[in-house]
Amino acid sequence: MPDRFVSSAATPHASLAALMWPARPGERVGALRAVVLVALGTALMALSAKVNLPLPYVPMTLQTLAVLVIGAAYGWRLGTATMLAYLAEGAMGLPVFAGPVGGIAPLVGPTAGYLFGFVGAAFITGWLAERGWDRSVIRLFAAMAVGHVVILAAGFGWLALGLGLGAAKAWQVGIVPFIAASLVKNALGAALMPAARRILDRRL
């Protein structure tokens, strides 16, 4: 029993996206699948950015939920690629960030740490999901909690050091307002993803 548990924890399994849209390695459909999924993921990120509550430094949005769901559904490779594509779209001037803005300014302003934290959060959540953490509400909650910590830590670090606000001010404006919402979004994502996984597993 312990050996089987260690093996399942170390061996990646199919992501939710792979179950919904299987692709065989080496086929052209595999590249098309990746492009379409990345495009859908960046569109979701842009839409979730528009649902926001303005705050003095960093708006509260649905983006962290979208990041963690994409990471868990896509796996670490495609999830990370999606976040990088999203940042690239914004850097090119597309209005994908919170508010009607794009360009470099959000990537060097108060939101920069959080935006770059999305990449790390998608990576770690996707990596854990590929090792079976997406099958359990409790374990996926833990995986998404780690993702949230990565995002908030990156945002805090940038506010405190990059913008020179200091630790106390950065904590006050960059962490405290988001704690309760992060727990709610974490619980929502952790409840929905395993349910979707079980539905797909039964159909396959």
PETA-V886092 format. One record per run of one state. SS is the DSSP state (@ for helix, = for strand, . for the rest). FROM is the first residue (numbers start at 1). LEN is the number of residues. If there is no record, write none. Layout:
((SS & FROM & LEN) (SS & FROM & LEN))
This chain:
((. & 1 & 1) (@ & 2 & 9) (. & 11 & 5) (@ & 16 & 5) (. & 21 & 7) (@ & 28 & 23) (. & 51 & 1) (= & 52 & 2) (. & 54 & 6) (= & 60 & 2) (. & 62 & 1) (@ & 63 & 12) (. & 75 & 1) (@ & 76 & 16) (. & 92 & 13) (@ & 105 & 4) (. & 109 & 3) (@ & 112 & 18) (. & 130 & 3) (@ & 133 & 3) (. & 136 & 1) (@ & 137 & 26) (. & 163 & 4) (@ & 167 & 8) (. & 175 & 1) (@ & 176 & 28) (. & 204 & 1))
